[in-house]
Amino acid sequence: MKEYLVIIEKGPTSYGAYVPDLPGCIAVGKTHKEVAQLIEQAIEFHIEGMKEDGEPIPEPHSTPMQVMVA
């Protein structure tokens, strides 16, 4: 089992999520909870498609970091 970093962003009317290590793997939902559930499904679907296409599955390499600014 691999653990991928997911970025969730709040927009004006919805939430968006993407996976930096899986280009093209995205989800959109009305709430934070909904987009979190949808991106999990999107990751599974994305990896399944890559396997079917014979593409290599990228290893997770992104790590989170927060920076405080004044």
ABEGO torsion letter per residue (X at the ends): XBBBBBBBBBBAABBBBBBAABBGBBBBBABAAAAAAAAAAAAAAAAAAAAAAGBBBBBBABBBBBBBBX
